């Protein structure tokens, strides 16, 4: 299944975007749970256009700069709606290099393990702070964000889940460091 297809259709269902705007969403709003690179996004835009799920208008900026502004078509909306209603199984797992290192902790000496976990704790704590800041900005910009029909409601839900995930990771890291240091 081409999940990237549906991510792009979903973004375009919210508003018309350029390829650059879509790439920015993958680095920012979608980046907490899904990734796609520039080299994946543009071929997918071409394919979606060929399939009739999106279309674009060319806008001229300045004297020469042409930008394609993409919009979802009725066929694209129907395709997105069908995918949104499909029940998907829980994914097997996500790759987490830190957890792989944790699995092999018996091959590390205590000092290296403490350094590894302390570094991860610092990084995860920074991530919680960054996510909480994004949530604060989102709710200040759009006080209705917590309402089901707000365009930003999904972003709100994903951010709150990411914060809970990272806080859980931080708590586990703190407990594990305590355990290692005994």
Secondary structure, DSSP 8 states (H G I E B T S, - for coil): --HHHHHHHHHHHHS-EEHHHHHHHHHTTGGGT----HHHHHHHHHHHHHHTSEEEEEEEETTTEEEEEEEE-HHHHHHHHHHHHS-----S----HHHHHHHTGGGS-HHHHHHHHHHHHHHHHHHHHHHHHHHHHHHHH-GGGGSTTSTTHHHHHHHHHHHHHHHHHHHHHHHHHHHHT-
